[in-house]
Amino acid sequence: MELAFRRLKPTKGVSALVHNSLLALLPLIIFALVRLNKTDFTQLALILIVLSKWRMFAVRPRFWPANIRANSVDLMVGLSTVAFMTISPNIILQLVWMFAYGFWLIKIKPANSSLMISVQAGIGQLAALSALYLAWPNGPLYGLTLATGIICYLAARHFFDAFDESYSRLLSYLWGYFGASLAWLLSHWLLFYGSIAQPTVLLTAIGYGMAALYYLDHQDKLSKSIQRQFVLVMVLIILIVLIFSDWGSKVV
């Protein structure tokens, strides 16, 4: 269904210009609503992100779950952008997020190659996890655990769907379970490196490394040397994070 929608999108000429202009209008409206600096307008911005995906429901209800899953990464990026704009201390950073979201909508989201779909999944997971722990650092343990698991699952499904992986559902559930388990463990000592939470750092390092290995293997470009390098880098990042963290600084 999502592929069918993509085929309807204009790619050149005046139609493409109008289409991209309408896409660019959404980040601008979100920026304006956030700048009003009121809770009601921020909530309206979140609702607007969801309403922009109205086509998910323009089919029979039995197709809704599949469409929601197919659009979940786009929703995660959009909702995360609203959170980043709201948290940003000045208008300059808010403008940066506005242009970044516009670039996502116009250039990154429409791409449908296996590489770009992998990039979309990685961006979606990183953005959603970052926004989750920034906006809800004092959330209950079960809430952070469940939300982290769902984010990891949806990002994994988006990634594996690009490769027609026969075990995509199983692998996605495993990654979601791993993300939830890690969140449950680390949320007892929720540490931040600047504005990035420790679960986000570890899940990003491990997830990106494993996704890169899978992609290279699928493209028949994975050698033993490259595999060892990726594994070594992932292990080093994990060890650095675990060894040099101040475990006495308990936040949750």
C-alpha positions in Angstrom: 0.0 0.0 0.0 2.8 2.4 0.9 4.5 1.5 -2.3 1.4 2.4 -4.2 1.2 5.8 -2.6 4.9 6.4 -3.5 4.1 5.7 -7.2 1.5 8.4 -7.1 3.9 11.0 -5.9 5.1 13.4 -8.7 8.9 13.3 -9.3 9.4 16.2 -11.7 7.9 19.3 -13.2 5.4 21.7 -11.7 3.6 18.9 -9.9 6.8 18.0 -8.1 7.3 21.6 -7.1 3.8 21.9 -5.7 4.1 18.6 -3.9 7.4 19.6 -2.3 6.1 23.0 -1.4 3.2 21.4 0.5 5.6 19.1 2.2 7.8 22.0 3.3 4.7 23.8 4.6 4.3 21.2 7.4 7.6 21.9 9.2 6.9 25.6 8.9 3.5 25.2 10.6 4.9 23.0 13.3 7.6 25.6 13.9 5.0 28.4 14.2 2.9 26.4 16.6 5.8 25.5 18.9 7.0 29.2 18.9 3.6 30.2 20.4 5.0 28.4 23.5 1.8 27.1 24.8 1.0 23.5 25.8 -2.3 23.5 23.7 -0.4 24.6 20.6 2.3 22.0 21.1 -0.3 19.3 21.4 -1.9 20.7 18.2 1.4 20.3 16.5 1.6 16.7 17.5 -2.0 16.1 16.3 -1.1 17.8 13.0 1.8 15.3 12.5 -0.6 12.4 12.9 -3.3 14.0 10.7 -0.7 14.4 7.9 -0.7 10.6 7.7 -4.5 10.5 7.0 -3.9 8.2 4.0 -3.2 5.4 6.4 -6.9 5.2 7.1 -8.1 5.9 3.5 -8.5 2.1 3.0 -10.5 -0.7 4.6 -9.9 -1.1 8.3 -8.2 -4.5 7.9 -5.3 -2.7 6.1 -4.9 -0.1 8.9 -2.4 -2.1 11.1 -0.1 -2.7 8.1 -0.3 1.0 7.0 0.4 2.2 10.5 3.4 0.0 10.7 4.6 1.2 7.3 4.3 4.8 8.3 5.5 4.4 11.9 9.1 5.6 11.2 7.8 8.7 9.5 5.5 9.3 12.5 8.4 8.8 14.9 10.6 11.3 13.2 7.7 13.9 13.0 6.7 13.5 16.6 10.3 13.5 17.8 10.9 16.8 15.8 8.1 18.4 17.8 9.7 17.3 21.0 13.1 18.6 19.9 11.7 21.9 18.9 9.8 22.2 22.3 12.9 21.4 24.3 15.3 23.6 22.3 16.4 26.7 24.3 16.4 29.2 21.4 14.9 29.9 18.0 18.1 29.0 16.1 18.0 25.4 17.2 14.2 25.3 16.5 14.9 26.5 12.9 17.6 23.8 12.6 15.0 21.2 13.5 12.5 22.7 11.1 14.9 22.5 8.2 16.0 19.0 9.2 12.4 17.8 9.2 11.8 19.4 5.9 14.8 17.6 4.5 13.5 14.4 5.9 10.1 14.8 4.2 11.4 15.9 0.8 14.6 13.9 0.4 14.9 11.0 2.8 11.4 9.7 3.3 10.5 9.3 -0.4 13.6 7.2 -1.2 12.9 3.5 -1.6 16.3 1.9 -2.2 17.4 -0.7 0.4 20.2 1.6 1.5 17.9 4.6 2.1 15.2 2.5 3.8 18.0 1.3 6.1 18.9 5.0 6.8 15.3 5.8 7.4 15.0 3.1 10.0 18.2 4.2 11.7 17.1 7.8 11.8 13.7 6.9 13.1 15.0 4.8 16.0 17.7 7.3 17.0 15.2 10.3 16.9 12.4 8.4 18.7 14.7 7.1 21.5 16.4 10.5 21.9 13.0 12.2 22.2 11.6 9.6 24.5 14.3 10.0 27.2 14.5 13.7 26.8 10.8 14.4 27.1 10.1 11.7 29.7 13.2 11.2 31.8 11.2 10.7 34.9 8.7 8.3 33.4 7.8 5.1 35.1 10.0 2.1 34.5 7.3 0.1 32.7 6.5 3.1 30.4 10.1 3.6 29.3 10.6 -0.1 28.8 7.5 -0.6 26.7 8.1 2.5 24.6 11.7 1.6 23.9 10.6 -1.9 22.9 8.0 -0.6 20.5 10.4 1.9 18.9 13.0 -0.8 18.4 10.5 -3.2 17.0 9.0 -0.7 14.5 12.5 0.5 13.3 13.5 -3.1 12.8 10.4 -4.0 10.8 11.0 -1.0 8.6 14.6 -2.1 8.1 13.9 -5.7 7.3 11.0 -5.0 5.0 13.5 -3.5 2.6 15.2 -6.9 2.1 12.2 -9.2 1.9 13.5 -11.0 4.9 11.4 -14.1 5.5 12.1 -13.9 9.3 11.5 -10.1 9.5 8.8 -10.4 12.1 10.8 -12.7 14.4 14.0 -10.7 14.1 12.0 -7.5 14.8 10.4 -9.0 17.9 13.9 -10.1 19.1 15.3 -6.6 18.6 12.3 -5.0 20.3 12.7 -7.5 23.2 16.4 -6.7 23.4 15.7 -3.0 23.4 13.1 -3.3 26.1 15.3 -5.5 28.3 18.2 -3.0 28.0 15.9 -0.1 28.8 14.5 -2.0 31.8 18.0 -2.6 33.1 19.5 0.8 32.5 16.5 2.8 33.5 17.3 1.8 37.1 20.4 4.0 36.7 19.3 6.3 33.9 22.5 8.2 32.9 22.8 11.0 30.3 25.8 12.1 28.2 24.9 15.7 27.6 21.3 15.3 26.3 21.6 11.7 25.1 20.5 8.9 27.4 22.6 5.8 27.9 20.0 3.4 26.4 19.9 5.5 23.3 23.7 5.4 22.9 24.0 1.6 23.4 21.0 0.7 21.2 22.2 3.1 18.5 25.7 1.7 18.5 24.6 -2.0 18.6 21.7 -1.4 16.2 23.7 0.5 13.6 26.5 -2.0 13.7 24.3 -5.0 13.3 22.3 -3.3 10.5 25.5 -2.4 8.7 26.7 -6.0 8.9 23.3 -7.3 7.6 23.2 -4.8 4.8 26.8 -5.6 3.7 26.1 -9.3 3.9 23.0 -8.9 1.8 25.0 -7.0 -0.8 27.7 -9.7 -0.8 30.3 -7.1 0.4 30.8 -8.5 3.9 34.4 -9.9 4.4 35.8 -11.4 7.5 38.0 -8.3 8.0 35.1 -5.9 7.8 33.0 -8.1 10.1 35.8 -8.1 12.7 36.2 -4.3 12.5 32.5 -3.7 13.1 32.3 -6.1 16.0 35.4 -4.6 17.5 34.0 -1.1 17.2 30.7 -2.1 18.8 32.4 -3.9 21.7 34.7 -0.9 22.3 31.8 1.6 22.4 29.9 -0.6 24.8 33.0 -1.0 27.1 33.7 2.7 27.0 30.1 3.5 27.9 30.0 1.0 30.7 33.4 1.5 32.2 33.5 5.3 32.2 29.9 5.9 33.3 29.3 7.4 36.7 27.0 4.8 38.1 26.6 6.8 41.3 24.6 9.4 39.4 21.2 7.8 39.6 18.5 9.8 37.9 15.6 7.4 38.0 
